[in-house]
Amino acid sequence: MRKRTLLLLLTAAGVAGIAAFGLVSIRRGFSARDNPSWVETIVARTTRSVAVPAGAKRLKNPIPNTPDNLAEARAHFADHCATCHANNGSGDTEIGKNLYPKAPDMRLPQTQHLTDGELYYTIHNGIRLTGMPAWGTAEKDEGSWKLVFFIRHLPKLTPAEEREMEELNPKGPGEKQEELKEEQFLNEGQSGSQAPKPRKQHNH
């Protein structure tokens, strides 16, 4: 009888908590600019954990961790992932900061403590109800496994590597136009700096 009463009380408290949370959310609205509440944070982390099958969590990276594979992953990350996650994995980009939930700082333990299998599964299959899409192909996805190496490398990323990645980041129309103007200006300056060669006089 006591167990039943306790269970009813816990259920009632849970329902009341959900109702209170819903009421506050309705009054505040559902802006993506807000930081997720502690309830949403717990739900999101639990959802991510549950979304990855137990078998996938135990997977080991089948790709060798070589300098070439790491360099390839770094270039791939700069071209495909940095728009949301930033070159250094901080998530401090215009898109990353305005997602809901926001793009995580992948240098922190919440990401670094995930298994290789969890990282791979998240990259390859994405996470529902977030801004993280599914990448890779249905077949063997070596690219996603290589990205796991780069994610592990993020806490040790050097300034030189970041500068190299900046050259590989996608350019918007405005940036491309600005680069074109700079190139034209430099070309005009080089052509204008060449003094005309004196003409040779021929005596006939």
Backbone as a chain_set.jsonl record, in Angstrom:
{"seq": "MRKRTLLLLLTAAGVAGIAAFGLVSIRRGFSARDNPSWVETIVARTTRSVAVPAGAKRLKNPIPNTPDNLAEARAHFADHCATCHANNGSGDTEIGKNLYPKAPDMRLPQTQHLTDGELYYTIHNGIRLTGMPAWGTAEKDEGSWKLVFFIRHLPKLTPAEEREMEELNPKGPGEKQEELKEEQFLNEGQSGSQAPKPRKQHNH", "coords": {"N": [[0.835, -1.208, 0.0], [1.927, 1.212, 0.855], [3.953, 1.485, -1.073], [2.438, 1.811, -3.332], [1.169, 4.234, -2.8], [3.409, 5.909, -2.665], [4.323, 5.694, -5.281], [2.183, 6.875, -6.637], [2.381, 9.463, -5.651], [4.885, 10.229, -6.649], [4.358, 10.096, -9.378], [2.363, 12.055, -9.581], [3.873, 14.282, -8.844], [5.682, 14.344, -10.929], [3.996, 14.833, -13.151], [3.015, 17.317, -12.378], [5.368, 18.786, -12.435], [6.035, 18.663, -15.182], [3.82, 20.005, -16.203], [4.175, 22.534, -15.066], [6.583, 23.266, -16.246], [5.767, 23.318, -18.92], [3.921, 25.431, -18.827], [5.532, 27.635, -18.155], [7.18, 27.622, -20.39], [5.369, 28.208, -22.435], [4.634, 30.794, -21.761], [7.068, 32.137, -21.988], [7.748, 31.577, -24.57], [9.264, 29.944, -27.467], [11.933, 30.484, -28.276], [14.871, 30.067, -30.225], [17.08, 31.368, -29.384], [17.366, 31.208, -26.681], [19.061, 29.652, -23.906], [19.174, 26.144, -23.422], [17.084, 24.709, -20.919], [17.806, 23.088, -17.72], [16.331, 20.789, -17.635], [15.806, 20.257, -20.334], [18.417, 19.914, -21.198], [19.196, 17.566, -19.867], [17.363, 15.804, -21.007], [18.143, 15.958, -23.686], [20.771, 14.917, -23.619], [20.242, 12.383, -22.672], [18.639, 11.43, -24.707], [20.501, 11.391, -26.821], [22.245, 9.458, -25.855], [20.591, 7.207, -25.733], [19.924, 6.999, -28.38], [22.082, 5.914, -29.679], [22.884, 2.711, -30.547], [23.717, -0.077, -28.415], [25.6, -1.852, -29.487], [26.867, -0.238, -31.374], [28.191, 1.588, -29.782], [30.34, 0.158, -28.862], [32.019, -0.117, -30.984], [35.184, -0.082, -32.616], [37.603, 2.115, -34.027], [38.257, 1.447, -37.338], [40.063, 2.549, -39.075], [43.432, 3.423, -39.695], [45.282, 5.599, -37.573], [46.88, 7.829, -39.013], [49.217, 10.448, -40.028], [48.469, 11.385, -42.596], [45.761, 10.588, -42.824], [44.686, 12.067, -40.726], [45.208, 14.663, -41.603], [43.603, 14.698, -43.897], [41.096, 14.446, -42.709], [41.046, 16.812, -41.246], [40.964, 18.731, -43.293], [38.518, 18.016, -44.455], [36.784, 18.542, -42.325], [37.099, 21.32, -42.098], [35.929, 22.153, -44.488], [33.334, 21.067, -44.48], [32.207, 20.912, -41.869], [32.924, 23.019, -40.175], [31.349, 25.277, -40.486], [29.211, 25.173, -38.715], [30.429, 24.135, -36.393], [32.836, 25.484, -36.017], [36.342, 25.97, -36.753], [37.975, 25.161, -34.652], [36.339, 23.536, -33.197], [34.753, 24.672, -31.236], [32.161, 25.534, -31.597], [31.514, 28.138, -31.839], [30.196, 29.882, -33.89], [28.221, 31.779, -36.269], [26.012, 30.252, -37.08], [26.248, 27.979, -35.403], [25.914, 29.055, -32.796], [23.301, 29.814, -32.839], [21.729, 27.619, -33.188], [19.38, 25.204, -31.825], [19.277, 22.603, -29.684], [22.338, 24.454, -28.971], [25.371, 24.235, -30.933], [27.722, 21.978, -29.609], [30.7, 22.481, -27.571], [33.196, 20.751, -28.715], [35.618, 20.162, -27.68], [35.446, 19.687, -25.06], [34.906, 17.526, -22.127], [32.32, 16.327, -22.357], [32.031, 15.608, -25.003], [34.549, 14.508, -25.694], [34.757, 12.305, -24.025], [33.095, 10.453, -25.112], [32.721, 7.28, -26.748], [34.655, 5.908, -29.531], [32.888, 4.656, -31.24], [30.439, 5.891, -30.568], [30.912, 8.54, -31.388], [31.343, 8.144, -34.137], [28.827, 7.059, -34.908], [27.14, 9.204, -34.368], [28.081, 11.146, -36.191], [27.651, 9.811, -38.621], [24.925, 9.101, -38.633], [23.535, 11.245, -37.588], [21.55, 13.317, -35.286], [18.349, 13.194, -34.157], [15.895, 15.848, -33.94], [17.685, 17.891, -33.544], [20.24, 20.149, -34.821], [22.011, 18.522, -36.07], [22.835, 16.817, -38.871], [22.621, 13.712, -40.788], [25.529, 12.263, -42.079], [27.796, 11.005, -44.618], [27.693, 7.8, -46.316], [25.465, 5.013, -46.988], [26.962, 2.782, -47.216], [30.232, 1.446, -46.361], [31.784, 3.826, -44.401], [34.388, 5.544, -44.487], [35.216, 8.169, -44.285], [33.787, 9.343, -42.131], [34.849, 7.896, -40.003], [37.479, 8.804, -40.082], [37.062, 11.43, -39.347], [36.524, 11.093, -36.676], [39.075, 10.786, -35.586], [40.009, 13.401, -35.934], [38.289, 14.86, -34.286], [39.084, 13.904, -31.81], [41.527, 15.105, -31.804], [41.067, 17.796, -31.52], [41.341, 19.205, -28.929], [44.069, 19.599, -28.967], [44.657, 21.146, -31.12], [46.589, 23.22, -33.196], [47.598, 26.722, -33.604], [48.692, 27.095, -36.169], [47.523, 25.002, -37.619], [44.843, 25.819, -37.502], [44.968, 28.186, -39.028], [45.593, 27.102, -41.498], [43.24, 25.709, -41.965], [41.435, 27.776, -42.262], [41.839, 28.665, -44.831], [40.551, 26.744, -46.215], [37.918, 26.899, -45.577], [34.463, 27.232, -46.548], [33.538, 29.834, -48.804], [31.443, 32.66, -48.81], [29.227, 34.479, -51.126], [29.808, 37.24, -50.84], [32.384, 37.251, -49.702], [33.824, 35.994, -51.733], [33.546, 37.885, -53.773], [34.912, 40.008, -52.645], [37.507, 38.941, -52.468], [38.019, 38.663, -55.197], [38.065, 41.348, -56.021], [40.299, 42.243, -54.568], [42.27, 40.691, -55.76], [42.158, 41.672, -58.386], [42.931, 44.311, -57.926], [45.563, 43.962, -57.002], [46.707, 42.816, -59.261], [46.434, 44.911, -61.094], [48.086, 46.767, -59.845], [50.546, 45.52, -60.066], [50.911, 45.442, -62.83], [50.909, 48.145, -63.364], [53.171, 48.991, -62.077], [55.297, 48.347, -63.579], [57.734, 49.859, -65.307], [57.737, 51.53, -68.466], [59.618, 50.189, -71.095], [62.498, 51.737, -72.485], [62.49, 52.898, -75.829], [64.441, 51.702, -78.476], [66.536, 53.6, -80.472], [66.871, 53.719, -83.908], [69.179, 54.393, -86.309], [68.832, 55.351, -89.519]], "CA": [[0.0, 0.0, 0.0], [2.818, 2.366, 0.919], [4.627, 1.583, -2.37], [1.478, 2.356, -4.293], [1.004, 5.658, -2.468], [4.639, 6.591, -3.062], [4.324, 5.721, -6.73], [1.195, 7.876, -7.046], [2.932, 10.782, -5.323], [5.947, 10.515, -7.61], [3.707, 10.35, -10.669], [1.715, 13.369, -9.5], [4.933, 15.302, -8.847], [6.217, 14.406, -12.282], [3.001, 15.499, -13.991], [2.994, 18.732, -11.984], [6.61, 19.394, -12.939], [5.905, 18.82, -16.629], [2.821, 21.057, -16.445], [4.791, 23.819, -14.725], [7.566, 23.548, -17.293], [5.017, 23.682, -20.115], [3.325, 26.748, -18.617], [6.616, 28.616, -18.249], [7.633, 27.638, -21.784], [4.358, 28.889, -23.242], [4.709, 32.228, -21.456], [8.344, 32.655, -22.477], [7.9, 31.293, -25.984], [10.205, 28.878, -27.815], [12.998, 31.091, -29.067], [16.123, 29.308, -30.322], [18.142, 32.166, -28.778], [17.485, 30.846, -25.273], [19.86, 28.484, -23.538], [18.306, 25.056, -22.97], [16.951, 24.543, -19.469], [18.468, 21.875, -17.225], [15.482, 19.645, -18.002], [16.064, 19.978, -21.748], [19.789, 19.419, -21.318], [19.187, 16.16, -19.447], [16.608, 15.057, -22.021], [18.945, 15.896, -24.916], [21.885, 13.987, -23.411], [19.669, 11.037, -22.556], [18.208, 11.052, -26.057], [21.695, 11.045, -27.594], [22.771, 8.192, -25.351], [19.662, 6.132, -26.108], [19.866, 6.91, -29.837], [23.204, 5.115, -30.168], [22.737, 1.312, -30.11], [24.806, -0.595, -27.567], [26.627, -2.437, -30.35], [27.614, 0.839, -32.017], [29.055, 2.206, -28.769], [31.539, -0.67, -28.651], [32.808, -0.192, -32.208], [36.526, 0.492, -32.618], [37.922, 2.767, -35.299], [39.003, 0.523, -38.205], [40.987, 3.303, -39.915], [44.673, 3.736, -38.97], [45.458, 7.008, -37.226], [48.117, 8.281, -39.639], [49.212, 11.889, -40.319], [47.718, 11.648, -43.824], [44.331, 10.475, -42.533], [44.328, 13.198, -39.869], [45.203, 15.853, -42.46], [42.409, 14.597, -44.741], [39.941, 14.728, -41.852], [41.093, 18.235, -40.911], [40.483, 19.447, -44.468], [37.086, 17.709, -44.586], [36.095, 19.259, -41.247], [37.106, 22.742, -42.442], [35.055, 22.386, -45.635], [31.959, 20.604, -44.279], [31.709, 20.933, -40.487], [33.288, 24.232, -39.438], [30.285, 26.281, -40.593], [28.464, 25.103, -37.459], [31.251, 23.762, -35.236], [34.061, 26.297, -36.005], [37.538, 25.174, -37.045], [38.538, 24.591, -33.425], [35.348, 22.687, -32.531], [34.102, 25.376, -30.123], [30.761, 25.83, -31.897], [31.357, 29.589, -31.792], [29.942, 30.44, -35.22], [26.894, 32.392, -36.362], [25.007, 29.178, -37.114], [26.378, 27.131, -34.221], [25.392, 29.723, -31.601], [21.859, 30.037, -32.971], [20.996, 26.353, -33.224], [18.758, 24.843, -30.545], [20.35, 23.089, -28.805], [23.49, 25.044, -29.639], [26.451, 23.296, -31.247], [28.536, 21.83, -28.393], [32.157, 22.646, -27.645], [33.632, 19.364, -28.812], [36.887, 19.988, -26.973], [35.134, 19.423, -23.655], [34.713, 16.107, -21.793], [31.03, 15.779, -22.792], [32.248, 14.984, -26.316], [35.788, 13.738, -25.72], [34.586, 11.056, -23.274], [32.301, 9.493, -25.883], [33.539, 6.245, -27.396], [34.811, 6.084, -30.974], [31.645, 4.217, -31.868], [29.408, 6.914, -30.368], [31.231, 9.666, -32.26], [31.092, 7.724, -35.517], [27.393, 6.893, -35.114], [26.552, 10.539, -34.378], [28.439, 11.776, -37.464], [27.092, 9.051, -39.738], [23.462, 9.013, -38.598], [22.93, 12.471, -37.09], [20.748, 13.236, -34.058], [17.024, 13.754, -34.406], [15.444, 17.018, -33.174], [18.787, 18.834, -33.386], [20.734, 20.607, -36.115], [23.049, 17.602, -36.552], [22.31, 15.928, -39.91], [23.34, 12.461, -41.049], [26.511, 12.397, -43.141], [28.323, 9.735, -45.094], [26.855, 6.955, -47.172], [24.964, 3.813, -46.322], [28.018, 1.775, -47.248], [31.351, 1.697, -45.461], [31.98, 5.263, -44.36], [35.713, 5.802, -43.943], [35.337, 9.588, -43.99], [33.31, 9.617, -40.774], [35.818, 7.331, -39.062], [38.634, 9.707, -40.046], [36.656, 12.603, -38.571], [36.651, 10.742, -35.249], [40.457, 11.126, -35.22], [40.169, 14.849, -35.838], [37.576, 15.306, -33.084], [39.977, 13.596, -30.684], [42.686, 15.998, -31.913], [40.646, 19.18, -31.321], [41.947, 19.89, -27.782], [45.498, 19.844, -29.229], [44.764, 21.845, -32.393], [47.568, 24.311, -33.127], [47.243, 27.92, -34.392], [49.07, 26.884, -37.57], [46.492, 24.154, -38.226], [43.65, 26.646, -37.678], [45.184, 29.083, -40.175], [45.495, 26.262, -42.693], [41.831, 25.382, -42.16], [40.727, 28.977, -42.709], [41.942, 28.718, -46.292], [39.686, 25.704, -46.784], [36.524, 27.165, -45.221], [33.637, 27.701, -47.667], [33.426, 31.292, -48.933], [30.16, 33.164, -49.262], [29.311, 35.351, -52.315], [30.46, 38.497, -50.49], [33.819, 37.005, -49.522], [34.388, 35.708, -53.052], [33.608, 39.143, -54.492], [35.99, 40.797, -52.04], [38.77, 38.341, -52.899], [38.19, 38.978, -56.612], [38.468, 42.749, -56.094], [41.675, 42.329, -54.083], [43.138, 40.107, -56.786], [42.204, 42.614, -59.501], [43.718, 45.463, -57.487], [46.966, 43.564, -56.975], [47.148, 42.63, -60.646], [46.572, 46.24, -61.699], [49.256, 47.386, -59.248], [51.752, 44.902, -60.624], [51.074, 45.854, -64.224], [51.204, 49.569, -63.389], [54.487, 49.267, -61.497], [56.342, 48.047, -64.559], [58.065, 51.062, -66.108], [57.851, 51.204, -69.898], [61.002, 50.037, -71.55], [62.849, 52.777, -73.468], [62.567, 52.409, -77.211], [65.762, 51.842, -79.102], [66.527, 54.442, -81.672], [67.624, 53.143, -85.03], [69.612, 55.377, -87.29], [68.778, 54.816, -90.894]], "C": [[0.872, 1.261, 0.0], [3.526, 2.582, -0.421], [3.7, 2.213, -3.405], [1.271, 3.854, -4.067], [2.218, 6.463, -2.917], [4.719, 6.752, -4.578], [3.357, 6.778, -7.25], [1.714, 9.288, -6.799], [4.017, 11.186, -6.32], [5.374, 10.835, -8.982], [3.065, 11.722, -10.688], [2.746, 14.487, -9.539], [5.521, 15.471, -10.238], [5.282, 15.138, -13.22], [2.956, 16.988, -13.68], [4.231, 19.458, -12.504], [6.545, 19.648, -14.431], [4.925, 19.936, -16.971], [3.411, 22.434, -16.161], [5.793, 24.232, -15.794], [6.87, 23.99, -18.576], [4.433, 25.08, -20.012], [4.367, 27.851, -18.757], [7.084, 28.752, -19.696], [6.667, 28.403, -22.673], [4.426, 30.394, -23.017], [5.969, 32.856, -22.039], [8.493, 32.509, -23.986], [8.959, 30.228, -26.208], [11.313, 29.41, -28.708], [14.246, 30.224, -29.054], [17.296, 30.079, -29.724], [18.369, 31.81, -27.316], [18.462, 29.697, -25.091], [18.919, 27.393, -23.061], [18.259, 24.982, -21.442], [17.636, 23.259, -19.036], [17.667, 20.637, -17.593], [15.764, 19.25, -19.453], [17.461, 19.42, -21.963], [19.865, 17.941, -20.966], [18.489, 15.307, -20.502], [17.445, 14.883, -23.281], [20.087, 14.893, -24.766], [21.386, 12.548, -23.316], [19.245, 10.533, -23.926], [19.393, 10.63, -26.905], [22.246, 9.705, -27.165], [21.908, 7.015, -25.798], [19.677, 5.913, -27.617], [20.974, 6.047, -30.416], [23.052, 3.682, -29.656], [23.956, 0.84, -29.317], [25.941, -1.164, -28.41], [27.489, -1.38, -31.002], [28.581, 1.494, -31.034], [30.372, 1.446, -28.605], [32.431, -0.754, -29.888], [34.165, 0.49, -32.039], [36.82, 1.064, -34.0], [38.765, 1.835, -36.166], [40.049, 1.214, -39.079], [42.257, 3.618, -39.12], [44.822, 5.238, -38.753], [46.816, 7.494, -37.736], [48.064, 9.791, -39.861], [48.403, 12.235, -41.57], [46.212, 11.598, -43.581], [43.858, 11.638, -41.667], [44.256, 14.481, -40.689], [43.972, 15.866, -43.361], [41.16, 14.942, -43.94], [39.881, 16.21, -41.491], [40.558, 19.076, -42.071], [38.977, 19.24, -44.659], [36.278, 18.486, -43.552], [35.997, 20.746, -41.591], [36.089, 23.051, -43.531], [33.594, 22.06, -45.346], [31.378, 20.871, -42.891], [31.902, 22.262, -39.768], [32.227, 25.319, -39.502], [29.46, 26.327, -39.315], [29.387, 24.946, -36.249], [32.487, 24.625, -35.039], [35.269, 25.398, -36.232], [38.095, 24.487, -35.806], [37.546, 23.745, -32.635], [34.583, 23.351, -31.414], [32.609, 25.582, -30.34], [30.477, 27.314, -31.948], [31.293, 30.17, -33.204], [28.531, 31.008, -35.236], [25.798, 31.333, -36.338], [25.055, 28.367, -35.824], [25.77, 27.726, -32.977], [23.885, 29.88, -31.642], [21.063, 28.768, -33.226], [20.349, 26.108, -31.866], [18.535, 23.338, -30.521], [21.547, 23.583, -29.595], [24.546, 23.981, -29.915], [27.379, 23.188, -30.036], [30.002, 22.187, -28.647], [32.746, 21.234, -27.589], [34.995, 19.107, -28.181], [36.678, 19.558, -25.529], [34.843, 17.941, -23.416], [33.403, 15.505, -22.287], [31.125, 15.11, -24.16], [33.456, 14.063, -26.299], [35.667, 12.406, -24.983], [33.681, 10.049, -23.986], [33.234, 8.465, -26.522], [33.69, 6.56, -28.88], [33.519, 5.731, -31.697], [30.536, 5.247, -31.741], [29.652, 8.126, -31.275], [30.911, 9.329, -33.718], [29.587, 7.661, -35.802], [26.701, 8.251, -35.207], [26.843, 11.25, -35.696], [27.669, 11.119, -38.614], [25.571, 9.112, -39.791], [22.768, 10.285, -38.127], [22.162, 12.245, -35.793], [19.418, 13.916, -34.336], [16.736, 14.92, -33.462], [16.591, 17.951, -32.812], [19.208, 19.302, -34.769], [21.756, 19.673, -36.719], [22.469, 16.648, -37.586], [23.113, 14.637, -40.004], [24.269, 12.675, -42.224], [26.955, 11.019, -43.618], [27.329, 8.991, -45.964], [26.401, 5.734, -46.391], [26.021, 2.726, -46.275], [29.103, 2.123, -46.228], [31.756, 3.165, -45.544], [33.32, 5.609, -43.706], [35.885, 7.272, -43.553], [34.898, 9.925, -42.578], [34.253, 9.051, -39.718], [37.053, 8.221, -38.977], [38.311, 10.965, -39.246], [36.725, 12.337, -37.076], [38.061, 11.077, -34.764], [40.609, 12.637, -35.031], [39.461, 15.402, -34.603], [38.418, 15.035, -31.842], [41.159, 14.586, -30.639], [42.344, 17.443, -31.549], [41.273, 19.858, -30.096], [43.422, 20.234, -27.994], [45.72, 20.613, -30.538], [45.688, 23.056, -32.257], [47.082, 25.524, -33.92], [47.582, 27.76, -35.872], [48.03, 26.026, -38.287], [45.206, 24.944, -38.462], [43.787, 27.579, -38.872], [45.071, 28.318, -41.492], [44.036, 25.943, -43.011], [41.048, 26.578, -42.678], [40.759, 29.111, -44.224], [40.988, 27.733, -46.967], [38.209, 25.913, -46.446], [35.733, 27.653, -46.423], [33.517, 29.221, -47.646], [32.04, 31.656, -49.44], [30.329, 34.081, -50.46], [30.055, 36.656, -52.022], [31.962, 38.342, -50.358], [34.498, 36.735, -50.862], [34.556, 36.994, -53.861], [34.745, 40.013, -53.974], [37.361, 40.269, -52.454], [39.069, 38.687, -54.363], [38.666, 40.419, -56.791], [39.919, 42.931, -55.653], [42.654, 41.812, -55.136], [43.278, 41.05, -57.977], [43.064, 43.828, -59.16], [45.212, 45.153, -57.498], [47.521, 43.401, -58.386], [47.355, 43.967, -61.356], [47.814, 46.946, -61.166], [50.541, 46.835, -59.825], [51.984, 45.353, -62.054], [51.434, 47.33, -64.322], [52.585, 49.9, -62.89], [55.616, 48.995, -62.469], [56.575, 49.261, -65.455], [58.201, 50.672, -67.571], [59.314, 51.171, -70.324], [61.308, 51.113, -72.593], [62.997, 52.173, -74.86], [63.975, 52.645, -77.757], [65.626, 52.678, -80.373], [67.421, 53.828, -82.761], [67.946, 54.263, -86.001], [69.621, 54.774, -88.703], [69.625, 55.661, -91.78]], "O": [[0.617, 2.224, -0.723], [3.686, 3.72, -0.862], [4.114, 3.026, -4.231], [1.206, 4.636, -5.015], [2.085, 7.552, -3.474], [5.124, 7.796, -5.09], [3.673, 7.498, -8.197], [1.52, 10.19, -7.615], [4.066, 12.329, -6.775], [5.851, 11.74, -9.667], [3.189, 12.467, -11.66], [2.532, 15.515, -10.182], [5.819, 16.583, -10.673], [5.723, 15.978, -14.005], [2.872, 17.82, -14.583], [4.149, 20.6, -12.957], [6.946, 20.712, -14.904], [5.152, 20.714, -17.897], [3.182, 23.383, -16.911], [5.847, 25.394, -16.197], [7.319, 24.922, -19.243], [4.442, 25.834, -20.985], [4.121, 28.874, -19.396], [7.351, 29.856, -20.169], [7.083, 29.153, -23.556], [4.293, 31.177, -23.958], [5.933, 33.985, -22.529], [9.271, 33.23, -24.61], [9.494, 29.67, -25.251], [11.594, 28.85, -29.768], [14.639, 29.706, -28.009], [18.385, 29.526, -29.567], [19.44, 32.075, -26.769], [18.667, 28.881, -25.99], [17.952, 27.686, -22.357], [19.271, 25.171, -20.767], [18.006, 22.434, -19.871], [18.231, 19.57, -17.835], [15.939, 18.073, -19.765], [17.665, 18.553, -22.813], [20.509, 17.157, -21.664], [18.961, 14.224, -20.849], [17.466, 13.807, -23.878], [20.347, 14.108, -25.678], [22.024, 11.62, -23.812], [19.457, 9.37, -24.268], [19.32, 9.635, -27.627], [22.666, 8.902, -27.998], [22.42, 5.966, -26.19], [19.471, 4.795, -28.09], [20.835, 5.508, -31.514], [23.088, 3.46, -28.446], [25.075, 1.306, -29.532], [27.113, -0.979, -28.082], [28.692, -1.573, -31.174], [29.673, 1.909, -31.422], [31.394, 2.033, -28.25], [33.485, -1.389, -29.849], [34.265, 1.528, -31.384], [36.339, 0.554, -35.011], [39.873, 1.468, -35.775], [40.835, 0.545, -39.75], [42.16, 4.044, -37.969], [44.525, 6.04, -39.638], [47.783, 7.561, -36.978], [46.976, 10.365, -39.883], [47.727, 13.263, -41.604], [45.47, 12.453, -44.066], [42.749, 12.138, -41.853], [43.351, 15.294, -40.497], [43.363, 16.915, -43.569], [40.274, 15.644, -44.427], [38.801, 16.797, -41.434], [39.793, 20.018, -41.861], [38.252, 20.179, -44.987], [35.215, 19.023, -43.862], [34.948, 21.363, -41.404], [35.452, 24.103, -43.499], [32.701, 22.701, -45.9], [30.166, 21.04, -42.758], [31.141, 22.599, -38.861], [32.209, 26.204, -38.647], [29.053, 27.403, -38.879], [29.153, 25.553, -35.203], [33.139, 24.523, -34.0], [35.224, 24.203, -35.939], [38.621, 23.376, -35.884], [37.857, 23.286, -31.536], [33.834, 22.683, -30.701], [31.867, 25.783, -29.379], [29.322, 27.719, -32.086], [32.211, 30.857, -33.652], [27.74, 30.752, -34.329], [24.782, 31.493, -35.661], [24.017, 28.098, -35.219], [25.172, 27.009, -32.175], [23.251, 30.059, -30.602], [19.855, 28.828, -33.455], [20.724, 26.731, -30.873], [17.69, 22.834, -31.26], [21.754, 23.187, -30.742], [24.615, 22.962, -29.229], [27.785, 24.213, -29.488], [30.472, 22.192, -29.785], [32.781, 20.609, -26.529], [35.47, 17.972, -28.153], [37.612, 19.122, -24.857], [34.571, 17.191, -24.353], [33.352, 14.317, -22.606], [30.394, 14.163, -24.446], [33.398, 12.955, -26.832], [36.405, 11.469, -25.288], [33.518, 8.921, -23.519], [34.397, 8.758, -26.799], [32.947, 7.376, -29.425], [33.108, 6.411, -32.638], [29.776, 5.464, -32.685], [28.714, 8.67, -31.858], [30.295, 10.119, -34.434], [29.131, 8.16, -36.831], [25.792, 8.438, -36.015], [25.955, 11.888, -36.262], [27.109, 11.803, -39.469], [24.991, 9.169, -40.875], [21.549, 10.403, -38.247], [22.125, 11.134, -35.264], [19.38, 15.088, -34.709], [17.252, 14.981, -32.346], [16.476, 18.727, -31.864], [18.614, 18.907, -35.773], [22.323, 19.977, -37.769], [21.693, 15.759, -37.235], [24.16, 14.497, -39.371], [23.858, 13.208, -43.255], [26.534, 9.996, -43.078], [26.261, 9.504, -46.298], [26.88, 5.457, -45.291], [25.989, 1.853, -45.407], [28.915, 2.973, -45.358], [32.035, 3.681, -46.627], [33.376, 5.927, -42.518], [36.609, 7.587, -42.609], [35.559, 10.707, -41.894], [34.438, 9.653, -38.66], [37.62, 8.376, -37.895], [39.173, 11.505, -38.552], [36.961, 13.256, -36.292], [38.231, 11.592, -33.659], [41.255, 13.093, -34.088], [39.974, 16.309, -33.948], [38.454, 15.854, -30.925], [41.712, 14.862, -29.574], [43.249, 18.238, -31.293], [41.707, 21.004, -30.211], [43.968, 21.071, -27.277], [46.853, 20.715, -31.009], [45.572, 23.826, -31.303], [46.246, 25.381, -34.812], [46.842, 28.236, -36.733], [47.694, 26.296, -39.44], [44.55, 24.772, -39.489], [42.841, 27.752, -39.642], [44.523, 28.822, -42.473], [43.639, 25.911, -44.176], [40.101, 26.416, -43.447], [39.812, 29.613, -44.829], [40.663, 27.876, -48.146], [37.346, 25.2, -46.957], [36.26, 28.407, -47.241], [33.407, 29.821, -46.577], [31.526, 31.043, -50.376], [31.458, 34.44, -50.795], [30.837, 37.127, -52.848], [32.728, 39.181, -50.832], [35.616, 37.192, -51.099], [35.562, 37.182, -54.544], [35.448, 40.667, -54.744], [38.268, 41.046, -52.754], [40.212, 38.966, -54.726], [39.552, 40.691, -57.601], [40.678, 43.673, -56.277], [43.709, 42.399, -55.374], [44.371, 41.216, -58.519], [43.828, 44.314, -59.993], [46.023, 45.965, -57.942], [48.653, 43.793, -58.672], [48.31, 44.144, -62.114], [48.514, 47.634, -61.909], [51.503, 47.57, -60.049], [53.119, 45.618, -62.45], [52.161, 47.741, -65.227], [53.133, 50.951, -63.22], [56.762, 49.366, -62.217], [55.717, 49.634, -66.255], [58.722, 49.601, -67.884], [60.117, 52.025, -69.947], [60.492, 51.378, -73.476], [63.554, 51.089, -75.035], [64.592, 53.68, -77.507], [64.738, 52.479, -81.203], [68.576, 53.476, -82.52], [67.058, 54.987, -86.45], [70.337, 53.817, -88.995], [69.724, 55.393, -92.977]]}, "num_chains": 1, "name": "protein.A"}
